[in-house]
Structure formats: structure tokens, C-alpha cells
């Protein structure tokens, strides 16, 4: 027998959060962790609660590896919206329900505004008042837009009485934190995902094959096309545009358009593919947007989960065409 020599300090370094190398789907550490995850996931196939708890814990660890200790924001949103939805379902009277959904909106959008727009709004206000604003050192947690919008879809649907609230906090934590779409989407609606949580685990050959195809194609888009042209082409031109000709600058713009598409759609493809391997179905998030014949069609094809969320929960709520 050969002795197994494990460098515990190196192992601890790999398994703890590194702000210089947050974990994403295309990183080597994720591929190894996901392989181990799938072994345990398969062993828990018929143990519903244990499987849900295991995936939830792994999802929180995944978010910790992506954003450090800011995983507590995920817990705050989850607990707050779970209990607000229950109170909303039992509340009698229009204004009580409206007040509870307003509180959910305040918590979620308050976190979003603080982490994403505090410095921007501070600069705008300071410039309008003729003063100076020193930017605050605020870390932007990865994916905060996605999990707040996802949780809001649940409380708003409960408010509208489109769905009944969950009675199990673990199920709701599973929904909000489900790691495939946690940090980069797609935004999964509660009405689409929650009915799948307690279904028997089943992955058909078609689901498995399509999942592998989406993961491989997503990795190709993200790691080979997007990352390569970003480092070796787009960034060089954007950093020093005067060093290049007009045609080269134009190609840099086209390259950037290709880069952001392959980055976003590649990550979405991997998320949808991983979810399929776990027995869950997500809706399509990008539908060949650069084939669009108009801005309206492009809006319908690009980041479909976000554009449809804004339409259903913002545009229609504000009156739609009226």
C-alpha cells in the first residue's frame, strides 16, 4: 500500500473562499466538487428530505466560494420572504397584504440598491448639490440580482394568489439557493420550479444527453471563445484604441458583442445542463438574439428570463400599455 500524502494546508486553501479566484462553473475546483457531489446526490435518490438538505448545503457552500461570507444575504432573503409569504396568505384585507408585499419589495430591493447603486447614487446626489462624494468600499455579492428577483417572483405570485405559499422552509431555501442558476441565472420562477422539488428524481437518456451537450457547449462558449477573445483581442483594443486602425476598432466592437453573448449564454447553457443532470427543467434563456430583425425581437431573445420577469412583475404591475 502506498501512503496517501495530503497537504492539509493546501487543501484548506483550495476549499476556502479566495477573492482573487471565485468559483465558477468553468473552474477546475468546481468540476472536481461537482463530480463528488453527483456521487452523493445519486446515493440520496430516494431520500427526498436528505437530498434537498444536501443540495441546499452544497448551494450555500457554492455561494460562499463565489462571494465569501455574503452568503448570509441569501439566508436573510430566504427567511424573510418565506415568512412574509405565509403571513400574506393568512392576512385578511387588501392593505395588510399590500403592506406585506411592500415589505418584501423593500427588503429585496433595499439590499440590491445598497450593494449595486450606493456609490452611483451618492455621486449623482453630490454632483447635483455641488459637493464631493468619496466612494464607499462596498463589495458586490455575486448574483444578488438573480436571487432577489427570484425570491420576489415567489412573494409577488403569493400576493397575486397565483400560487400557494410553501409550508417547509427547507423547500424554499432549496428553491432560492439552487446552485446551477444562483450566480448568473437564468431567473427561475417559483411557479415553474417549486412543483419539481418533491417529484421523484428521474433523469432520462434524453435529459442526460442534452445536459452534457449544454454543459460542454457552454464551457466552449465561456472558456474558449469569450475568455480567449476578451484577453487576446477585445481588451487590447479597448485599452489603447488609438494604437489601432478604424477597422480594427470596429472589429473590437464586434468582438465585444460576441464576448458578452458567449459569456452570458455559455453560463446559462451550463446552468440549464447541470439542472437537467439533477432532474430539473429550466426554460431557455438565450434564443439566437443576434438573428433578431428588430430591437423588440432582440429584447425577446436576449436573457429571456430577465426580460420576461421585468415584463410580468414590473411593466404589467405599472399598468402595461396603459
C-alpha positions, -999 to 999 in steps of 0.1 A, spaced: 0 0 0 13 35 -9 8 61 18 -15 89 9 2 122 14 -23 151 17 -12 186 22 -39 198 46 -29 235 44 -32 233 6 -65 215 8 -78 242 32 -66 269 8 -85 252 -21 -117 247 -2 -119 282 14 -130 314 -4 -104 332 -25 -115 367 -36 -89 365 -64 -104 333 -78 -141 330 -70 -155 296 -80 -174 295 -113 -186 266 -134 -156 267 -157 -131 264 -128 -113 232 -122 -122 231 -85 -159 232 -94 -156 202 -118 -140 181 -90 -165 191 -64 -194 185 -88 -182 150 -95 -181 143 -58 -215 160 -54 -231 138 -81 -220 106 -63 -237 116 -30 -267 130 -50 -272 96 -66 -270 78 -33 -297 100 -19 -320 95 -49 -349 81 -29 -344 101 3 -362 133 -5 -356 154 25 -319 143 29 -313 151 -8 -329 185 -6 -309 193 25 -277 181 9 -282 202 -23 -291 233 -2 -259 230 19 -239 225 -13 -255 255 -28 -246 277 2 -211 264 0 -210 272 -37 -221 307 -30 -196 310 -2 -168 300 -27 -182 327 -51 -188 356 -26 -173 347 7 -193 354 39 -220 373 19 -240 340 18 -258 354 48 -276 377 25 -291 347 8 -303 334 42 -318 368 50 -338 370 18 -349 333 21 -361 335 57 -378 370 53 -397 361 21 -407 326 34 -425 340 65 -438 371 47 -455 349 21 -471 328 49 -484 360 66 -496 373 33 -516 341 27 -533 343 61 -538 381 61 -573 394 57 -578 427 40 -563 443 9 -540 468 27 -525 441 50 -515 420 20 -502 451 2 -482 461 32 -465 427 34 -456 425 -2 -443 461 0 -421 449 29 -408 421 8 -400 445 -20 -383 468 4 -360 441 18 -350 427 -15 -347 459 -35 -331 476 -5 -303 451 -5 -299 453 -42 -298 491 -43 -273 493 -14 -248 469 -28 -252 479 -65 -261 516 -66 -250 533 -33 -218 548 -49 -236 557 -81 -265 575 -63 -241 591 -39 -220 605 -68 -251 618 -86 -265 635 -55 -231 650 -46 -228 664 -81 -263 679 -81 -256 696 -47 -221 708 -58 -203 687 -32 -179 658 -33 -186 621 -27 -160 596 -16 -169 561 -29 -176 536 -2 -157 503 -2 -188 481 -9 -182 445 -22 -208 435 -48 -220 399 -39 -221 377 -70 -256 371 -83 -275 393 -59 -298 405 -87 -307 369 -96 -317 355 -62 -335 387 -51 -356 387 -83 -362 350 -80 -374 354 -44 -396 383 -54 -413 363 -80 -424 340 -52 -438 367 -29 -455 386 -57 -471 354 -70 -484 346 -35 -497 382 -32 -515 378 -66 -528 344 -54 -512 327 -84 -495 301 -61 -499 289 -25 -470 296 -1 -447 267 9 -450 254 44 -415 240 46 -386 264 50 -361 239 37 -380 236 4 -380 273 -1 -343 276 8 -337 249 -18 -355 269 -44 -338 303 -37 -303 288 -34 -303 261 -61 -267 265 -73 -270 260 -111 -287 293 -116 -277 310 -83 -249 334 -95 -257 341 -132 -292 330 -139 -315 322 -156 -341 336 -132 -363 306 -123 -399 314 -114 -414 299 -82 -444 286 -101 -422 267 -125 -396 253 -101 -414 246 -68 -436 218 -83 -404 200 -93 -389 199 -58 -406 169 -43 -411 150 -75 -393 116 -78 -358 120 -91 -357 110 -128 -332 117 -155 -340 102 -189 -314 94 -215 -326 125 -235 -322 147 -204 -287 133 -197 -276 137 -233 -289 172 -236 -275 182 -202 -240 170 -212 -243 188 -246 -253 221 -229 -225 218 -204 -198 212 -230 -211 238 -254 -214 263 -225 -179 256 -214 -167 261 -250 -185 294 -253 -173 307 -219 -138 294 -215 -126 292 -251 -145 318 -271 -154 345 -245 -123 344 -223 -99 340 -252 -111 369 -274 -115 391 -242 -79 387 -231 -62 384 -265 -83 408 -286 -110 430 -271 -92 442 -240 -61 452 -260 -81 473 -284 -103 489 -257 -73 497 -235 -54 516 -263 -79 523 -292 -56 550 -307 -30 524 -315 -53 506 -339 -69 514 -372 -106 522 -376 -113 487 -390 -95 471 -360 -116 492 -336 -147 482 -354 -137 445 -351 -131 451 -314 -167 462 -310 -179 432 -329 -156 410 -308 -170 425 -276 -206 417 -288 -195 381 -293 -177 381 -260 -206 391 -238 -230 368 -257 -208 338 -253 -201 347 -216 -238 351 -206 -253 324 -228 -225 300 -221 -230 303 -184 -268 299 -189 -263 268 -210 -241 252 -183 -268 261 -156 -296 245 -177 -274 215 -184 -264 209 -148 -300 213 -137 -310 186 -163 -284 162 -148 -301 168 -114 -336 161 -128 -348 197 -131 -360 217 -161 -352 254 -167 -366 274 -196 -344 286 -225 -326 318 -216 -310 329 -250 -326 322 -283 -300 333 -310 -305 371 -302 -282 383 -329 -305 369 -355 -331 395 -344 -346 417 -371 -356 445 -346 -348 458 -311 -381 444 -299 -373 409 -311 -338 412 -297 -354 420 -263 -374 388 -265 -344 367 -274 -317 381 -251 -317 369 -214 -353 358 -218 -357 351 -181 -348 386 -171 -368 404 -199 -399 383 -191 -395 389 -154 -394 427 -159 -424 425 -182 -445 404 -158 -435 419 -125 -426 455 -134 -442 465 -167 -476 449 -161 -476 459 -125 -472 495 -135 -502 493 -159 -487 478 -191 -498 496 -223 -520 519 -202 
